[in-house]
């Protein structure tokens, strides 16, 4: 599926729609360069789960937990030097728990990502405008 976003609001709305359809155990891998809207997507996803808290990127904490209809575990693994570091934070409890895991920079821990994970790829195309994003799901 391809969604074309022309604004941060569009990206947020797409994330919200996915959050509304999310089920416990879902793992969403967000693939995209810095500044493409991964956090905006996650903020929409959180709203779709009924989460009222402000959602921001867990760059320095690796994972943040939010609670709504089902728990959201938001990972930013950009600072992970080795995938084995994920064991220290108990990633399996999150990935195989009763919530939804969203992982930014999943390619850094590719060998830990379950086969059934859903990949969302967000890409810019400056020829179509500064705010344009192509979201592949």
C-alpha positions as CSV (number, residue, x, y, z in Angstrom):
1,X,0.0,0.0,0.0
2,X,1.2,3.5,-0.8
3,X,0.0,6.7,0.8
4,X,1.1,10.1,-0.4
5,X,1.4,12.7,2.3
6,X,1.6,16.4,1.5
7,X,1.9,17.6,5.1
8,X,2.7,16.6,8.6
9,X,-1.0,16.6,9.2
10,X,-1.4,13.9,6.5
11,X,1.4,11.8,8.0
12,X,-0.2,12.2,11.5
13,X,-3.6,11.1,10.1
14,X,-2.2,8.0,8.4
15,X,-0.4,7.0,11.6
16,X,-3.7,7.6,13.5
17,X,-5.6,5.3,11.1
18,X,-3.0,2.6,11.6
19,X,-3.1,3.0,15.4
20,X,-6.9,2.6,15.3
21,X,-6.5,-0.7,13.6
22,X,-3.5,-2.0,15.7
23,X,-3.6,-5.2,17.7
24,X,-1.6,-6.4,20.7
25,X,1.6,-7.9,19.5
26,X,2.0,-5.8,16.4
27,X,5.5,-4.6,15.6
28,X,5.9,-1.6,13.3
29,X,9.3,-0.9,11.8
30,X,9.7,2.7,10.7
31,X,12.2,3.1,8.0
32,X,13.3,6.5,6.8
33,X,15.9,9.2,6.9
34,X,16.3,11.8,9.7
35,X,13.5,14.3,9.5
36,X,11.0,12.4,7.3
37,X,8.2,12.3,9.9
38,X,8.7,9.0,11.8
39,X,7.9,10.8,15.1
40,X,4.9,12.6,13.6
41,X,3.6,9.2,12.3
42,X,4.1,7.8,15.8
43,X,2.2,10.7,17.4
44,X,-0.7,9.9,15.1
45,X,-0.5,6.2,15.8
46,X,-0.6,7.0,19.6
47,X,-3.7,9.1,19.2
48,X,-5.2,6.2,17.3
49,X,-4.6,4.0,20.3
50,X,-6.3,6.6,22.5
51,X,-3.1,7.8,24.1
52,X,-3.3,11.4,25.5
53,X,0.4,11.8,26.5
54,X,2.8,13.9,24.4
55,X,4.8,11.5,22.3
56,X,8.4,12.4,21.3
57,X,11.4,10.4,20.1
58,X,13.1,8.3,22.8
59,X,16.5,9.0,21.4
60,X,18.4,8.9,24.7
61,X,16.2,6.4,26.6
62,X,15.9,3.9,23.7
63,X,12.2,3.0,24.6
64,X,9.3,5.0,26.0
65,X,6.0,3.4,27.2
66,X,2.6,4.9,26.7
67,X,-0.8,3.6,27.7
68,X,-4.1,3.8,25.9
69,X,-6.4,1.2,24.4
70,X,-3.3,-1.0,24.3
71,X,0.2,-0.1,25.4
72,X,2.6,1.5,22.9
73,X,6.3,0.8,23.2
74,X,8.2,3.4,21.1
75,X,11.8,2.5,20.4
76,X,14.5,4.6,18.9
77,X,17.5,2.3,18.4
78,X,19.7,4.9,16.6
79,X,22.2,4.8,19.5
80,X,22.4,1.1,19.8
81,X,26.0,0.0,19.1
82,X,25.3,-3.7,19.0
83,X,22.0,-5.5,18.8
84,X,22.9,-7.5,22.0
85,X,22.3,-4.2,23.9
86,X,18.6,-4.7,23.3
87,X,18.7,-7.7,25.6
88,X,19.7,-5.4,28.5
89,X,16.4,-3.5,28.1
90,X,14.4,-6.6,27.8
91,X,13.2,-6.1,24.2
92,X,11.6,-9.5,24.0
93,X,9.1,-8.5,26.8
94,X,8.1,-5.6,24.6
95,X,8.1,-7.3,21.2
96,X,6.2,-10.4,22.4
97,X,4.0,-8.6,25.0
98,X,0.5,-7.3,25.0
99,X,1.3,-3.9,23.4
100,X,2.4,-2.5,20.1
101,X,6.1,-1.8,19.4
102,X,7.1,0.9,17.0
103,X,10.8,0.9,16.2
104,X,12.7,3.8,14.6
105,X,16.0,2.8,12.8
106,X,15.0,-0.9,12.8
107,X,17.8,-1.8,10.3
108,X,20.3,-1.4,13.2
109,X,18.7,-4.4,15.0
110,X,17.5,-6.3,11.9
111,X,18.4,-9.7,13.2
112,X,16.1,-9.2,16.2
113,X,13.0,-8.1,14.2
114,X,10.4,-10.9,13.9
115,X,9.4,-12.0,10.5
116,X,5.8,-10.9,11.0
117,X,6.8,-7.3,11.7
118,X,5.2,-4.6,9.5
119,X,7.5,-2.2,7.7
120,X,6.5,1.4,7.1
121,X,8.9,3.2,4.8
122,X,8.7,7.0,4.7
123,X,10.6,8.8,1.9
124,X,10.9,12.4,0.8
125,X,10.7,13.5,-2.8
126,X,11.7,17.1,-3.1
127,X,10.6,17.2,-6.7
128,X,7.0,16.9,-5.4
129,X,7.5,19.5,-2.7
130,X,9.3,20.1,0.6
131,X,6.5,18.5,2.7
132,X,5.7,15.6,0.4
133,X,6.3,12.1,1.8
134,X,5.7,8.7,0.1
135,X,4.7,6.2,2.8
136,X,4.8,2.5,1.8
137,X,3.2,0.0,4.0
